[in-house]
Amino acid sequence: MTQVSISLKNNSEKEQIAKNLLEKILKKYQLDKWILCHDIIIEWNATGKAFPTIRLSAWQDNEERMLAQFLHEQFHWIEKGKEEQMKNAIMELKKTFPDVPIDKPEGGGSEESTYNHLIVCRLELLALKEILGDEVAKRIVSGNKNYTWIRRMAVEKASDIDLVINKYFPASI
């Protein structure tokens, strides 16, 4: 098992519960191939962030949602050192998805973030599928209230997104 360092922002009870849940997940599932960042901070009611270290929200008190959040933030790390690949991948995605929603919760908050999240959310779905099975993975991703259009495309337009991932980020699958 890959070592992961988990720290708590405020050491609150909810953060401690979330840390215990993440530790349970890391022991239960073989996630080594998806762990790109080893430093995790858990913070109550925070928005997940990938850089400079991964920050997870302690409100994730459900194993499936915590697993999905952990994987999602890990997949943002595929960009590190591969900014040119991401730029080219986004250019290709623009051909398939010329008019994307920008505003949250449908989009990513900016055009670039929306395109970036098409890749990240698709990778999240693929990893969840490998770990938990197709139906559970689709239920988790489709039930998430963030990036709703993006996540719907990760399910409905999987082959289009997979072509781009296979071209620019093949090691991520």
Secondary structure per residue as TSV (DSSP state, phi and psi in degrees):
chain	resnum	aa	ss	phi	psi
A	1	M	-	360.0	130.7
A	2	T	-	-65.7	136.0
A	3	Q	-	-74.3	134.9
A	4	V	-	-129.1	133.2
A	5	S	E	-97.2	119.0
A	6	I	E	-113.7	121.6
A	7	S	E	-119.8	161.7
A	8	L	E	-113.4	133.9
A	9	K	S	-63.9	-46.7
A	10	N	S	-122.7	-1.5
A	11	N	-	57.2	33.3
A	12	S	-	-76.9	166.6
A	13	E	H	-60.7	-43.6
A	14	K	H	-64.3	-38.4
A	15	E	H	-65.3	-39.1
A	16	Q	H	-65.1	-39.5
A	17	I	H	-63.2	-44.3
A	18	A	H	-64.4	-39.4
A	19	K	H	-62.2	-46.1
A	20	N	H	-59.6	-40.6
A	21	L	H	-64.3	-45.4
A	22	L	H	-63.5	-40.9
A	23	E	H	-61.9	-39.5
A	24	K	H	-62.4	-43.9
A	25	I	H	-61.6	-44.7
A	26	L	H	-64.3	-30.5
A	27	K	H	-81.0	-35.2
A	28	K	H	-74.8	-38.5
A	29	Y	S	-114.9	148.1
A	30	Q	-	-85.7	95.9
A	31	L	-	-109.9	3.5
A	32	D	G	-49.5	-42.7
A	33	K	G	-68.5	-14.3
A	34	W	G	-105.8	-1.3
A	35	I	-	-88.6	107.9
A	36	L	-	-108.3	-22.8
A	37	C	-	-124.1	129.6
A	38	H	-	-99.9	-5.6
A	39	D	E	-106.1	117.8
A	40	I	E	-121.6	134.1
A	41	I	E	-116.9	132.2
A	42	I	E	-108.4	130.5
A	43	E	E	-136.9	132.9
A	44	W	T	-61.1	130.7
A	45	N	T	58.2	28.2
A	46	A	-	-89.6	162.0
A	47	T	-	-89.5	135.5
A	48	G	-	-59.5	139.7
A	49	K	B	-140.5	151.6
A	50	A	-	-103.0	-26.7
A	51	F	S	-125.3	146.9
A	52	P	S	-77.9	-20.2
A	53	T	S	-126.6	163.9
A	54	I	E	-77.8	130.1
A	55	R	E	-114.4	124.5
A	56	L	E	-112.0	150.1
A	57	S	E	-86.6	136.1
A	58	A	T	-74.3	-7.4
A	59	W	T	-72.9	-9.7
A	60	Q	-	-78.0	90.1
A	61	D	-	-100.9	12.9
A	62	N	S	-118.4	132.7
A	63	E	H	-57.6	-45.0
A	64	E	H	-63.7	-44.5
A	65	R	H	-68.1	-38.2
A	66	M	H	-65.7	-42.8
A	67	L	H	-59.9	-45.8
A	68	A	H	-62.6	-43.9
A	69	Q	H	-63.3	-43.8
A	70	F	H	-60.0	-48.6
A	71	L	H	-63.8	-43.5
A	72	H	H	-55.0	-51.1
A	73	E	H	-67.5	-34.6
A	74	Q	H	-61.5	-41.2
A	75	F	H	-66.9	-21.5
A	76	H	G	-62.2	-24.0
A	77	W	G	-74.4	-8.6
A	78	I	G	-64.3	-20.2
A	79	E	G	-75.4	-26.8
A	80	K	T	-58.5	120.1
A	81	G	T	77.1	1.5
A	82	K	-	-128.0	39.0
A	83	E	H	-62.5	-36.2
A	84	E	H	-66.8	-41.1
A	85	Q	H	-62.1	-42.0
A	86	M	H	-65.2	-41.3
A	87	K	H	-59.0	-46.3
A	88	N	H	-67.5	-38.0
A	89	A	H	-62.7	-42.8
A	90	I	H	-63.6	-39.6
A	91	M	H	-60.7	-39.3
A	92	E	H	-70.1	-41.1
A	93	L	H	-62.7	-31.9
A	94	K	H	-63.3	-28.0
A	95	K	H	-71.0	-38.6
A	96	T	H	-81.3	-36.5
A	97	F	-	-123.9	75.7
A	98	P	S	-70.5	-28.1
A	99	D	S	-122.5	95.8
A	100	V	-	-104.2	149.8
A	101	P	-	-71.2	143.3
A	102	I	-	-99.6	-49.2
A	103	D	S	-69.2	145.8
A	104	K	T	-76.8	149.8
A	105	P	T	-89.4	-5.9
A	106	E	T	-71.7	-48.0
A	107	G	S	-101.3	-167.3
A	108	G	-	-98.6	2.1
A	109	G	S	100.4	-19.3
A	110	S	S	-152.7	163.5
A	111	E	H	-61.6	-46.8
A	112	E	H	-60.4	-44.2
A	113	S	H	-63.4	-38.6
A	114	T	H	-61.7	-47.6
A	115	Y	H	-65.1	-42.9
A	116	N	H	-57.4	-43.1
A	117	H	H	-71.7	-21.3
A	118	L	H	-59.3	-39.9
A	119	I	H	-73.9	-49.6
A	120	V	H	-61.7	-46.1
A	121	C	H	-68.7	-33.7
A	122	R	H	-66.8	-42.9
A	123	L	H	-63.3	-40.0
A	124	E	H	-57.4	-47.7
A	125	L	H	-61.5	-44.5
A	126	L	H	-62.5	-41.3
A	127	A	H	-66.4	-45.2
A	128	L	H	-60.7	-38.2
A	129	K	H	-61.8	-44.1
A	130	E	H	-65.2	-37.1
A	131	I	H	-81.3	-45.9
A	132	L	H	-114.6	-8.5
A	133	G	-	100.2	159.5
A	134	D	H	-61.6	-50.8
A	135	E	H	-65.2	-43.1
A	136	V	H	-65.0	-43.7
A	137	A	H	-59.2	-46.5
A	138	K	H	-63.3	-38.6
A	139	R	H	-63.6	-44.0
A	140	I	H	-63.8	-50.6
A	141	V	H	-66.0	-43.9
A	142	S	H	-68.9	-26.8
A	143	G	H	-84.0	-8.1
A	144	N	-	-74.2	134.3
A	145	K	S	-87.8	-0.1
A	146	N	S	-103.0	141.1
A	147	Y	S	57.2	48.8
A	148	T	H	-62.4	-43.8
A	149	W	H	-66.1	-43.8
A	150	I	H	-58.6	-47.2
A	151	R	H	-66.3	-36.2
A	152	R	H	-63.9	-40.4
A	153	M	H	-66.7	-34.5
A	154	A	H	-60.5	-27.1
A	155	V	H	-91.7	-51.3
A	156	E	H	-77.0	-31.1
A	157	K	T	-116.8	36.4
A	158	A	H	-53.8	-47.2
A	159	S	H	-64.8	-34.9
A	160	D	H	-65.5	-43.4
A	161	I	H	-71.8	-38.9
A	162	D	H	-60.8	-35.4
A	163	L	H	-58.7	-42.4
A	164	V	H	-70.0	-44.5
A	165	I	H	-61.2	-46.0
A	166	N	H	-62.4	-31.3
A	167	K	H	-76.6	-42.6
A	168	Y	H	-106.2	-24.4
A	169	F	-	-137.1	50.4
A	170	P	G	-61.1	-30.1
A	171	A	G	-71.7	-13.1
A	172	S	G	-80.1	-16.9
A	173	I	-	-91.2	360.0
